[in-house]
Amino acid sequence: AGFARDVVVKRMHQRLSHDDDYVRMFLDEARLTATLQHPNIAQVIDLGRADDSWFIAMEFVDGPDLGRAVSQVIRQGKQVPVDLSSWVIARAASGLHYAHTKVDPMSGASLGLIHRDVSHANVLLSRHGDVKVIDFGIAQANQRHSVTQTGVVKGKPGYLSPEQIHGQPLSPRVDVFALGVVLWELLTGQVLFRQTEHLASMERTLDFVPPPPSSIRAEVSPDIDSIVLAALEKDPNQRIADAAQLSRLLDDCIRSQPHANRQAVSRWVRQQTSAIWPPKELRHVLMQRSQSLGDQIPGLVDAGQMSAEKSLSRRLPTEPRAGERTRRGGAGAVKRLYSSSSDVVTEPSGRPANRKWQNTASKDNLDRTLKPIVGRTETLRKLTSALAGDNRMLSLTGEAGVGKSRLAAAFALAAAPRFAAYGGSWRCALTSCENSEDICRVVASTLGLQLGDVTTAERSAESIAQALAGRGATFLWLDDAGKQRQSVADLVSKWLRASAKLWIVATSRRPLELRGECVVQVPPLSLVGDGDSDAAALLKVKIAEGGGNPDTLLSEKVRANHLLHDTAGLPMAIELAAARIVRDGKIETPDSIEQDPNPPLTTALQEAWNQLVHWEQSSLVHACMFSAGFDRESLGAVLQLRGFDDQFAAADEAIDNLSRCSLFTRMPGQDNRFAVHDNIRSWVVQHHLQAQALRQELDARHRGWAVELAERCDLALRGHNGHAARDKLTLEMDNLLAVYRRAVGIDDLVCLRLSVALGHYLLERGPLGLIDSMLNQALGANQDRSDALIARALTVQAEVKTRCGAPKQGLDAAQRALDISRALDDDYAQAVAWLRIGECHRRMDANSDAMRAAIHARELADTLEDITLETGAIHLFGCLYFDLNEKVPARRCFEASQAGAQRIGDHHLAARAQANLGCILADMGELDEAEQCFIAALDHEHLLGNRRGAALCTCYLALVAQERRDYERADRLFVQATRWLKEVGDQFRRAYVVGFQSWSLLEQGQWEQADELLSLTVAFFLDKGDRKLRVMHLAFHALCLMQMALADEADESLDIAEQELEESDDPTAHSVAKLMRLCCFGDQDPRVANAEAEALAPRPPQNKPRPSLAASSAEVRFALRLVERWGV
């Protein structure tokens, strides 16, 4: 999903693809540049190989290089403005200083990166005023794999520093010198050192003393003269110290100049590109541009542009460029632009993708309660050596029970400090995964990345790839990757390409067979030695841990050796044997060794099974049905053991006994939760769960447990015990979903009941795509039913559809629920249906219909004397009054609904009401009080684990920060809110937040970023309803278009907004539209001549005097600020 993206591809000639020197230089450029994330450096997006030829996909910059643009100016007999030249070089210096000071994220050591080839050709200018340094192909760096050839001078003659020519040690000041040359030539319009012959160019560089630019061009100031000459000092010790100082000095000189900004550069570049190429030829010419792309690396050709969706194996979050979307002026352009509605409103590009919902203080999920590993010294040494090298994909392979996971745990703990300051170390248990979707879900959950509305494996994998690309160095342990080996291999390959800072260890019986994979075979423990082998040592340790006497091995040495031989050195078999010794108090094994045809682990498991009594065996089989662990309550609920009156007491005894036998293990970080090792589970399923009748019986009991648990927790969610219910559902969610999947096509009623019971939990925490899919499937399978359960399911579906941005579908579901409830004469279900109908109408801008629905719900609530329904209806009234700009009744409704919610223990609704009260206070300009409301509501949402509510409160806090002009904080909060809503899958609110974020960008004059967000937001609201938001965003987008020199499109955007207003009497929307037309086109239009005065004047009284729109609407105040700052 998302937009296709233009890229520029640098491809190596096939004849050079086998030349190790060229390949190393080529890969070095990609590796070095990919680590550089700066607005003034063109981003490397992908590295790959196609048709036996390496390629680098780079960010497309839709404009000329600096040399070509300047040549056009000179041909016209003109000169580049002094302040514009200085601003461009200051930006290039800023990007180079970032590269010079880049450090290794792992060691903290400087990369020692120096460009060495700065020239006009390697500075690109976009049509939106961006300055991009390119071509780090011959850059010097400490960590290059290729070696610079001795005696070879690299760089363009005429831009080389004296120390480069002399072959002396280099520092970042060589790039300062080259920037000085470029700036001198920009200012004077003449060549400084470059001659026809390379040798002559070098001699001139060493001998010629540059004159001050003002001696050639009088308008150059003395300050600029001194900066240029200081950059051109022959002695590097006398030169400007670094690129950052050069950037600061230039900025200080031009800070107040009219051409020293991005907008001026944008206008200038558009003029030059129009003169160089007619508009129809511009994109074709840019696609063919190759001279400025690495012309110092022989063998490179430009393969033109490719669609990122077709050619790239991944996408990194990069700064949006104008090349991503082509715009045409003229009539109808705005409608064309908005005609393709996006189902998913994306968050702003270039944001780190690793923000997490849960506490990020923990940098791993490793089990630190594990005892020290026995033996394995040599294997751990191999792993450590591999990690220290260039291997980022390690596979631990070996037979079942050999201890791959235990070894991986020890290795992960040893490596964890290396990653603790960055992306952390994470174990992803893939035991229960059945496909790529399951794998992505486990990995995303482990990393704290909710996939939200992402529904396909491909999109899920892409989302994780983007997240990993934005993290620091990260260690992933994919435990039990062998079950879905091919799926894991495909995903791992994608993720490793996405992030150069990702290390993966996989445990599997066979290698993943990936390129670059380092395979470490895990052997059984050594049996060599008379009682002191690694296998014997582990047996002693396990006997002692179980409370037995290890000296038993000394007194029965022959039997002990026979037993160890039977285990074949497999740690799991040894652990099971130790449990039997502790249980029996002696070693039970024949005096002579007989050949057993079964694998050692199978034999050990069969012996362990034979030692169990019937009810213990039954408990083990039931436990194997839980895919995400179990506790006493869950196991007791599914047991039906003869001889036990209390099944929960039986579960307690079974857990104790089977844990002593090493058949149950305690889950990491969970004192009262247990699991069955996958090897044991597989054996039990194979040998004792094949009978269809038994499997059906167990499935039925687990379905009964799942439905009872989910419905009990659902009832408690909105009450005073809601926290405990949420915690329980969080622990059991994977088990509940596993039951749901097994019930599909077998027990449709269970699927329906689980969908309804899990609806409210997933509405709060997401992903909405999951509950939407479950409800669609369950309702489809039960389409012949028309009972109260179907009505409940339809009301939940209505809310889900509305949150997903489909209020029309939600309205259909709610109306059907109402019809069924009427037929059943169920007043309570009718009231709930009316509330959902009202919310759907509200989202569709049908406020009158919404108000009637709220009245129906309130009347039924009064009849039933149901406080919960009454509170919900009052809150809906408050939202409708707020939409109608009636703040006083809205405030009374929110205060009443907050009190009612607190009374019934509905903390979720209480938090929503408090946040809405904050919105009213913010509109009235009472920012301090509003902020306190938002913070209190946010605390409530955090306690509830409600990502959607927390996102909205965070958005409101961002709006407060924006009105206070604290744009940095506002931007940070908007990004967080957008990410949480993406995780939950709430499309409507996500569009809402993204739209508000664009306002902050407008106020800061960041037009191209604001244009991106506003285009998406307007497209969404044109399709999904909400006229007020649609009108305001159309109006604000007009200002953005006007500032980007697209006056016709700005006028059309305002026309569309004004047409929408013909059907609305909302004074806020009318005022905003007028103010934006005033801002864009001035006061010549009589319709808007008095717009400011009207916004500031008190409104005509109704029952009592009312404040002005400016005093009661944050949107109008914002529009007034835009008029003041950007108006013509």
SULPE-V162718 format. One record per residue. D_FIRST is the distance of its C-alpha to the first C-alpha in whole Angstrom. Layout:
d_first=D_FIRST
d_first=D_FIRST
This chain:
d_first=0
d_first=4
d_first=7
d_first=9
d_first=11
d_first=15
d_first=17
d_first=21
d_first=22
d_first=25
d_first=27
d_first=30
d_first=32
d_first=33
d_first=37
d_first=36
d_first=33
d_first=36
d_first=38
d_first=38
d_first=39
d_first=36
d_first=33
d_first=34
d_first=34
d_first=31
d_first=29
d_first=31
d_first=29
d_first=26
d_first=27
d_first=29
d_first=26
d_first=23
d_first=25
d_first=26
d_first=24
d_first=25
d_first=25
d_first=27
d_first=26
d_first=24
d_first=21
d_first=21
d_first=17
d_first=18
d_first=21
d_first=22
d_first=24
d_first=24
d_first=27
d_first=29
d_first=28
d_first=27
d_first=24
d_first=23
d_first=19
d_first=20
d_first=19
d_first=20
d_first=22
d_first=23
d_first=27
d_first=30
d_first=32
d_first=35
d_first=37
d_first=36
d_first=36
d_first=39
d_first=41
d_first=40
d_first=41
d_first=45
d_first=45
d_first=45
d_first=48
d_first=46
d_first=45
d_first=42
d_first=42
d_first=44
d_first=42
d_first=39
d_first=40
d_first=40
d_first=37
d_first=35
d_first=37
d_first=37
d_first=33
d_first=33
d_first=36
d_first=34
d_first=31
d_first=34
d_first=36
d_first=32
d_first=32
d_first=36
d_first=36
d_first=33
d_first=34
d_first=33
d_first=31
d_first=33
d_first=37
d_first=37
d_first=38
d_first=38
d_first=36
d_first=38
d_first=36
d_first=38
d_first=36
d_first=39
d_first=38
d_first=37
d_first=38
d_first=37
d_first=35
d_first=33
d_first=32
d_first=29
d_first=29
d_first=26
d_first=26
d_first=25
d_first=28
d_first=27
d_first=29
d_first=27
d_first=30
d_first=29
d_first=30
d_first=31
d_first=32
d_first=36
d_first=36
d_first=38
d_first=37
d_first=39
d_first=36
d_first=36
d_first=36
d_first=38
d_first=41
d_first=42
d_first=45
d_first=49
d_first=50
d_first=47
d_first=46
d_first=43
d_first=41
d_first=42
d_first=46
d_first=47
d_first=44
d_first=45
d_first=47
d_first=51
d_first=50
d_first=48
d_first=50
d_first=53
d_first=51
d_first=51
d_first=49
d_first=46
d_first=44
d_first=41
d_first=44
d_first=44
d_first=40
d_first=42
d_first=45
d_first=42
d_first=41
d_first=44
d_first=45
d_first=42
d_first=43
d_first=46
d_first=45
d_first=43
d_first=46
d_first=48
d_first=47
d_first=49
d_first=48
d_first=50
d_first=50
d_first=49
d_first=51
d_first=51
d_first=52
d_first=50
d_first=53
d_first=55
d_first=51
d_first=52
d_first=56
d_first=55
d_first=52
d_first=55
d_first=58
d_first=57
d_first=57
d_first=54
d_first=56
d_first=54
d_first=51
d_first=54
d_first=56
d_first=54
d_first=52
d_first=54
d_first=52
d_first=50
d_first=51
d_first=54
d_first=51
d_first=48
d_first=51
d_first=52
d_first=48
d_first=48
d_first=51
d_first=50
d_first=47
d_first=49
d_first=52
d_first=53
d_first=54
d_first=51
d_first=53
d_first=53
d_first=50
d_first=47
d_first=46
d_first=43
d_first=40
d_first=39
d_first=43
d_first=42
d_first=39
d_first=41
d_first=44
d_first=42
d_first=41
d_first=44
d_first=45
d_first=43
d_first=42
d_first=43
d_first=43
d_first=41
d_first=39
d_first=38
d_first=34
d_first=31
d_first=31
d_first=34
d_first=33
d_first=30
d_first=33
d_first=35
d_first=32
d_first=31
d_first=35
d_first=35
d_first=32
d_first=33
d_first=37
d_first=35
d_first=33
d_first=33
d_first=29
d_first=29
d_first=29
d_first=28
d_first=24
d_first=26
d_first=28
d_first=26
d_first=24
d_first=28
d_first=29
d_first=30
d_first=33
d_first=32
d_first=29
d_first=32
d_first=35
d_first=37
d_first=35
d_first=37
d_first=35
d_first=32
d_first=30
d_first=27
d_first=25
d_first=23
d_first=19
d_first=17
d_first=13
d_first=11
d_first=9
d_first=12
d_first=14
d_first=13
d_first=14
d_first=12
d_first=11
d_first=14
d_first=14
d_first=16
d_first=18
d_first=16
d_first=18
d_first=19
d_first=18
d_first=14
d_first=15
d_first=18
d_first=20
d_first=23
d_first=26
d_first=29
d_first=29
d_first=26
d_first=23
d_first=22
d_first=22
d_first=20
d_first=18
d_first=17
d_first=17
d_first=13
d_first=13
d_first=9
d_first=9
d_first=8
d_first=11
d_first=10
d_first=13
d_first=15
d_first=14
d_first=17
d_first=18
d_first=19
d_first=17
d_first=19
d_first=21
d_first=22
d_first=23
d_first=27
d_first=29
d_first=28
d_first=32
d_first=32
d_first=31
d_first=31
d_first=31
d_first=34
d_first=37
d_first=40
d_first=43
d_first=43
d_first=46
d_first=47
d_first=46
d_first=49
d_first=49
d_first=46
d_first=47
d_first=47
d_first=43
d_first=42
d_first=44
d_first=42
d_first=38
d_first=39
d_first=40
d_first=37
d_first=35
d_first=37
d_first=36
d_first=33
d_first=32
d_first=29
d_first=28
d_first=31
d_first=32
d_first=35
d_first=36
d_first=39
d_first=41
d_first=40
d_first=42
d_first=43
d_first=41
d_first=38
d_first=36
d_first=39
d_first=40
d_first=36
d_first=37
d_first=40
d_first=38
d_first=35
d_first=37
d_first=39
d_first=36
d_first=35
d_first=37
d_first=35
d_first=32
d_first=33
d_first=33
d_first=29
d_first=26
d_first=29
d_first=30
d_first=28
d_first=29
d_first=26
d_first=28
d_first=26
d_first=30
d_first=28
d_first=25
d_first=24
d_first=21
d_first=18
d_first=17
d_first=20
d_first=20
d_first=17
d_first=18
d_first=22
d_first=21
d_first=18
d_first=21
d_first=24
d_first=22
d_first=22
d_first=18
d_first=17
d_first=14
d_first=14
d_first=12
d_first=10
d_first=11
d_first=11
d_first=12
d_first=10
d_first=7
d_first=11
d_first=12
d_first=10
d_first=10
d_first=14
d_first=14
d_first=13
d_first=16
d_first=18
d_first=18
d_first=19
d_first=22
d_first=25
d_first=27
d_first=26
d_first=28
d_first=26
d_first=28
d_first=27
d_first=30
d_first=31
d_first=28
d_first=30
d_first=29
d_first=25
d_first=26
d_first=24
d_first=21
d_first=22
d_first=23
d_first=19
d_first=18
d_first=21
d_first=20
d_first=17
d_first=18
d_first=21
d_first=19
d_first=17
d_first=20
d_first=24
d_first=25
d_first=24
d_first=27
d_first=27
d_first=30
d_first=29
d_first=32
d_first=32
d_first=35
d_first=34
d_first=32
d_first=28
d_first=29
d_first=27
d_first=28
d_first=30
d_first=30
d_first=34
d_first=35
d_first=38
d_first=40
d_first=41
d_first=45
d_first=47
d_first=49
d_first=53
d_first=56
d_first=58
d_first=61
d_first=63
d_first=62
d_first=60
d_first=57
d_first=53
d_first=53
d_first=56
d_first=55
d_first=52
d_first=54
d_first=57
d_first=54
d_first=52
d_first=56
d_first=56
d_first=53
d_first=54
d_first=57
d_first=59
d_first=62
d_first=61
d_first=65
d_first=64
d_first=63
d_first=66
d_first=69
d_first=67
d_first=66
d_first=66
d_first=64
d_first=61
d_first=61
d_first=61
d_first=58
d_first=56
d_first=57
d_first=55
d_first=52
d_first=52
d_first=50
d_first=47
d_first=47
d_first=45
d_first=49
d_first=51
d_first=49
d_first=50
d_first=53
d_first=54
d_first=53
d_first=56
d_first=58
d_first=58
d_first=58
d_first=61
d_first=63
d_first=64
d_first=62
d_first=62
d_first=62
d_first=64
d_first=67
d_first=66
d_first=63
d_first=62
d_first=59
d_first=56
d_first=54
d_first=51
d_first=48
d_first=50
d_first=47
d_first=47
d_first=51
d_first=50
d_first=48
d_first=51
d_first=53
d_first=51
d_first=51
d_first=54
d_first=55
d_first=54
d_first=55
d_first=54
d_first=52
d_first=51
d_first=49
d_first=48
d_first=46
d_first=45
d_first=43
d_first=42
d_first=40
d_first=38
d_first=36
d_first=35
d_first=32
d_first=31
d_first=35
d_first=38
d_first=41
d_first=44
d_first=43
d_first=40
d_first=42
d_first=45
d_first=43
d_first=43
d_first=46
d_first=49
d_first=52
d_first=55
d_first=58
d_first=56
d_first=56
d_first=53
d_first=50
d_first=49
d_first=52
d_first=51
d_first=48
d_first=49
d_first=52
d_first=49
d_first=47
d_first=50
d_first=52
d_first=48
d_first=47
d_first=51
d_first=50
d_first=47
d_first=45
d_first=43
d_first=42
d_first=41
d_first=38
d_first=37
d_first=37
d_first=38
d_first=42
d_first=42
d_first=39
d_first=40
d_first=38
d_first=39
d_first=38
d_first=36
d_first=39
d_first=41
d_first=39
d_first=38
d_first=42
d_first=42
d_first=40
d_first=41
d_first=45
d_first=45
d_first=42
d_first=42
d_first=45
d_first=43
d_first=45
d_first=45
d_first=41
d_first=41
d_first=43
d_first=41
d_first=38
d_first=40
d_first=41
d_first=38
d_first=36
d_first=39
d_first=39
d_first=35
d_first=35
d_first=38
d_first=37
d_first=34
d_first=36
d_first=38
d_first=36
d_first=34
d_first=37
d_first=38
d_first=34
d_first=36
d_first=39
d_first=41
d_first=40
d_first=37
d_first=36
d_first=38
d_first=36
d_first=32
d_first=33
d_first=34
d_first=31
d_first=29
d_first=32
d_first=32
d_first=28
d_first=27
d_first=30
d_first=30
d_first=26
d_first=28
d_first=31
d_first=28
d_first=27
d_first=30
d_first=31
d_first=29
d_first=31
d_first=34
d_first=34
d_first=32
d_first=34
d_first=34
d_first=30
d_first=30
d_first=33
d_first=30
d_first=27
d_first=29
d_first=31
d_first=28
d_first=26
d_first=28
d_first=27
d_first=23
d_first=23
d_first=25
d_first=23
d_first=20
d_first=17
d_first=17
d_first=15
d_first=18
d_first=21
d_first=19
d_first=19
d_first=22
d_first=24
d_first=22
d_first=24
d_first=27
d_first=28
d_first=27
d_first=29
d_first=32
d_first=32
d_first=35
d_first=36
d_first=37
d_first=39
d_first=38
d_first=35
d_first=33
d_first=34
d_first=33
d_first=30
d_first=29
d_first=29
d_first=27
d_first=24
d_first=25
d_first=24
d_first=21
d_first=20
d_first=21
d_first=19
d_first=16
d_first=17
d_first=18
d_first=22
d_first=23
d_first=22
d_first=24
d_first=27
d_first=27
d_first=27
d_first=30
d_first=32
d_first=32
d_first=33
d_first=36
d_first=37
d_first=38
d_first=39
d_first=42
d_first=43
d_first=43
d_first=45
d_first=43
d_first=43
d_first=41
d_first=38
d_first=39
d_first=39
d_first=35
d_first=34
d_first=35
d_first=34
d_first=30
d_first=31
d_first=32
d_first=29
d_first=27
d_first=29
d_first=29
d_first=25
d_first=26
d_first=28
d_first=31
d_first=33
d_first=36
d_first=35
d_first=34
d_first=37
d_first=39
d_first=37
d_first=37
d_first=41
d_first=41
d_first=40
d_first=42
d_first=45
d_first=44
d_first=44
d_first=47
d_first=49
d_first=47
d_first=48
d_first=45
d_first=44
d_first=40
d_first=40
d_first=42
d_first=40
d_first=36
d_first=38
d_first=39
d_first=36
d_first=34
d_first=37
d_first=37
d_first=33
d_first=34
d_first=37
d_first=35
d_first=33
d_first=36
d_first=37
d_first=40
d_first=40
d_first=43
d_first=43
d_first=39
d_first=41
d_first=43
d_first=41
d_first=39
d_first=42
d_first=43
d_first=40
d_first=40
d_first=43
d_first=43
d_first=40
d_first=42
d_first=45
d_first=43
d_first=41
d_first=37
d_first=36
d_first=33
d_first=34
d_first=36
d_first=34
d_first=32
d_first=35
d_first=36
d_first=33
d_first=33
d_first=37
d_first=36
d_first=33
d_first=37
d_first=39
d_first=36
d_first=36
d_first=40
d_first=40
d_first=41
d_first=38
d_first=40
d_first=41
d_first=37
d_first=36
d_first=38
d_first=37
d_first=33
d_first=35
d_first=36
d_first=34
d_first=31
d_first=34
d_first=34
d_first=30
d_first=30
d_first=33
d_first=31
d_first=28
d_first=26
d_first=23
d_first=22
d_first=26
d_first=26
d_first=23
d_first=25
d_first=28
d_first=26
d_first=25
d_first=28
d_first=30
d_first=28
d_first=29
d_first=33
d_first=32
d_first=31
d_first=34
d_first=36
d_first=34
d_first=33
d_first=30
d_first=29
d_first=29
d_first=27
d_first=24
d_first=25
d_first=25
d_first=22
d_first=20
d_first=21
d_first=21
d_first=17
d_first=16
d_first=19
d_first=17
d_first=14
d_first=16
d_first=17
d_first=14
d_first=17
d_first=14
d_first=17
d_first=19
d_first=16
d_first=16
d_first=20
d_first=20
d_first=18
d_first=20
d_first=23
d_first=22
d_first=21
d_first=25
d_first=26
d_first=25
d_first=26
d_first=30
d_first=29
d_first=29
d_first=25
d_first=24
d_first=21
d_first=20
d_first=21
d_first=20
d_first=16
d_first=16
d_first=18
d_first=16
d_first=13
d_first=16
d_first=18
d_first=16
d_first=15
d_first=19
d_first=20
d_first=18
d_first=19
d_first=22
d_first=24
d_first=26
d_first=28
d_first=25
d_first=23
d_first=27
d_first=27
d_first=24
d_first=24
d_first=28
d_first=26
d_first=24
d_first=27
d_first=29
d_first=26
d_first=26
d_first=29
d_first=29
d_first=27
d_first=30
d_first=28
d_first=31
d_first=30
d_first=27
d_first=28
d_first=31
d_first=28
d_first=26
d_first=30
d_first=31
d_first=28
d_first=28
d_first=32
d_first=32
d_first=30
d_first=33
d_first=35
d_first=34
d_first=34
d_first=37
d_first=35
d_first=37
d_first=35
d_first=32
d_first=35
d_first=36
d_first=33
d_first=32
d_first=36
d_first=36
d_first=33
d_first=35
d_first=37
d_first=36
d_first=34
d_first=37
d_first=40
d_first=43
d_first=44
d_first=42
d_first=45
d_first=42
d_first=41
d_first=44
d_first=45
d_first=41
d_first=42
d_first=45
d_first=44
d_first=41
d_first=44
d_first=47
d_first=48
d_first=46
d_first=49
d_first=50
d_first=50
d_first=52
d_first=52
d_first=51
d_first=47
d_first=46
d_first=44
d_first=40
d_first=40
d_first=42
d_first=40
d_first=36
d_first=34
d_first=32
d_first=35
d_first=36
d_first=33
d_first=33
d_first=37
d_first=36
d_first=34
d_first=36
d_first=39
d_first=37
d_first=35
d_first=37
d_first=39
